């Protein structure tokens, strides 16, 4: 090929450049747990010995993405970055002489392992049935040294050297000394993961509400069943941990209850542990706990900003806290995400708690969102999940984002959270989302809106009405993944996460399958025992597939890519959604106020610069489980 190069290329033969960076001995020496991991409170200028990597004389006109390749167990994320690391263009680079500077931090190390019963199998009941209940989990918390005169109550875990990946965690960044990680134990595999810090930990087998029995830990040779196990982590590459779980007999459970009663009477005989704290309880500013009156004031203000009256409340009964999940990558989608948050706030008088996937977010978003929460009256948490090594990986970031929308819903959130609403970042909400929160899903694990088919201009692009999907689903509708409601309690009970991951692993071996991963997978699984509850069509309107006549009833408006026009997101939003420009101006003004405050009140040029336009993706959507190619249609990045 060097002597006879091809006359033309469909793509560049070299699509990436690499630069190595390794820790020096001075950077990795530490006198205490985690001292080599950068703290978010420590200025980067004080870390002159941080290993660096650089790319010199980059002259390409292509849009680039900067990312790190790290050991599987590491959670590394951007700590300082002014530029959009997902959309780097050399000609637009700021800084000194066009340099782009980014500092990354090792935020956590993921511990993985396998929980099993006798003979290496899953724990079993006396009648031979599998004992691992849906939603079984193990909590991992930092522990204090034992009080004087007391003995250890934990069971040591074996120190195995095999490495096998997985992970899930909640962490309070505001109080690093209080660490809580809740690890789902996956059915069948018995697999779990947890994000950890260095030090000594206490593992607790959590009770499951629906299970009539409790688990405990035992040593690998059997013996007494304990409530806790001990773990000491002092390595950047932690080994695989094996936990032997056992089901307590009635007599053992009675003994445990009696022992707990004795510890309540005489607490000095027990270990002391820091309280388990989730981010929503400690990591947020106190002013985000809004009263109903202040929420109504924020709703009224945002309604005035948009020029639209607020949506009528769905219910006048006492408001629950409504939990919403979303994700974004790149400054453009983070801008759209902040606008979506405001449109939900403007139309929903109930308390709101947003859950954001941490690993794709920029330092800029993480700086702004706490202050937005304080200003507009909502709570938020960041969640993480490390891609399992046994799960077939995705190399394209866009497909990786799609995968995170659907594959780990049972592991991302606390097990006492029973429902979540997913809303795409580029949606505008025009109704009270409590209607979705209260909606009866009829025993289904989730509800999606079917694709509408009232726009005749795009009729030839309706891939779900012909070919594979028509033959496969028959009269069952194909649903869009931009908005959905998940009954997490039912999702765990039916072990839907295990079904989705197993089907994904089977289908993704064929590169022509799951072209629209987050959509194709749940639609395919309608024939795998996971039916979808069809939400009312007004809950998702998009110009590409729906008629203009249906727009006046729309409760959300989604910016679906249009295969006819390829119109960029920002232009599409301003043209289609009347109130979008007003919300955008509100978000941009707030961003500028944050920047001025960061610079000590110095004036800034308030003329906004548009974020880079979205790159429309022309996916050739192939059918799951077959090599047939459907009519090409556009999908959003998220």
Secondary structure as GFF3:
##gff-version 3
##sequence-region A 1 638
A	DSSP	alpha_helix	25	28	.	.	.	ID=ss1
A	DSSP	three_ten_helix	44	46	.	.	.	ID=ss2
A	DSSP	beta_strand	74	81	.	.	.	ID=ss3
A	DSSP	three_ten_helix	90	92	.	.	.	ID=ss4
A	DSSP	three_ten_helix	96	98	.	.	.	ID=ss5
A	DSSP	beta_strand	102	116	.	.	.	ID=ss6
A	DSSP	three_ten_helix	118	120	.	.	.	ID=ss7
A	DSSP	beta_strand	137	142	.	.	.	ID=ss8
A	DSSP	beta_strand	155	156	.	.	.	ID=ss9
A	DSSP	beta_strand	167	171	.	.	.	ID=ss10
A	DSSP	three_ten_helix	173	175	.	.	.	ID=ss11
A	DSSP	beta_strand	179	184	.	.	.	ID=ss12
A	DSSP	beta_strand	191	196	.	.	.	ID=ss13
A	DSSP	beta_strand	199	205	.	.	.	ID=ss14
A	DSSP	beta_strand	215	219	.	.	.	ID=ss15
A	DSSP	beta_strand	222	226	.	.	.	ID=ss16
A	DSSP	beta_strand	228	233	.	.	.	ID=ss17
A	DSSP	beta_strand	241	247	.	.	.	ID=ss18
A	DSSP	alpha_helix	250	265	.	.	.	ID=ss19
A	DSSP	three_ten_helix	267	269	.	.	.	ID=ss20
A	DSSP	alpha_helix	279	282	.	.	.	ID=ss21
A	DSSP	three_ten_helix	286	288	.	.	.	ID=ss22
A	DSSP	alpha_helix	292	306	.	.	.	ID=ss23
A	DSSP	beta_strand	322	326	.	.	.	ID=ss24
A	DSSP	alpha_helix	331	347	.	.	.	ID=ss25
A	DSSP	beta_strand	352	357	.	.	.	ID=ss26
A	DSSP	three_ten_helix	358	360	.	.	.	ID=ss27
A	DSSP	alpha_helix	363	376	.	.	.	ID=ss28
A	DSSP	beta_strand	379	386	.	.	.	ID=ss29
A	DSSP	alpha_helix	397	406	.	.	.	ID=ss30
A	DSSP	alpha_helix	409	412	.	.	.	ID=ss31
A	DSSP	beta_strand	419	423	.	.	.	ID=ss32
A	DSSP	beta_strand	427	429	.	.	.	ID=ss33
A	DSSP	alpha_helix	434	438	.	.	.	ID=ss34
A	DSSP	beta_strand	446	450	.	.	.	ID=ss35
A	DSSP	three_ten_helix	456	461	.	.	.	ID=ss36
A	DSSP	three_ten_helix	463	465	.	.	.	ID=ss37
A	DSSP	alpha_helix	467	473	.	.	.	ID=ss38
A	DSSP	beta_strand	479	487	.	.	.	ID=ss39
A	DSSP	alpha_helix	488	493	.	.	.	ID=ss40
A	DSSP	alpha_helix	496	507	.	.	.	ID=ss41
A	DSSP	alpha_helix	517	524	.	.	.	ID=ss42
A	DSSP	three_ten_helix	525	527	.	.	.	ID=ss43
A	DSSP	beta_strand	533	535	.	.	.	ID=ss44
A	DSSP	three_ten_helix	537	539	.	.	.	ID=ss45
A	DSSP	three_ten_helix	548	553	.	.	.	ID=ss46
A	DSSP	beta_strand	556	558	.	.	.	ID=ss47
A	DSSP	alpha_helix	569	576	.	.	.	ID=ss48
A	DSSP	alpha_helix	580	598	.	.	.	ID=ss49
A	DSSP	beta_strand	617	619	.	.	.	ID=ss50
A	DSSP	beta_strand	633	635	.	.	.	ID=ss51
###
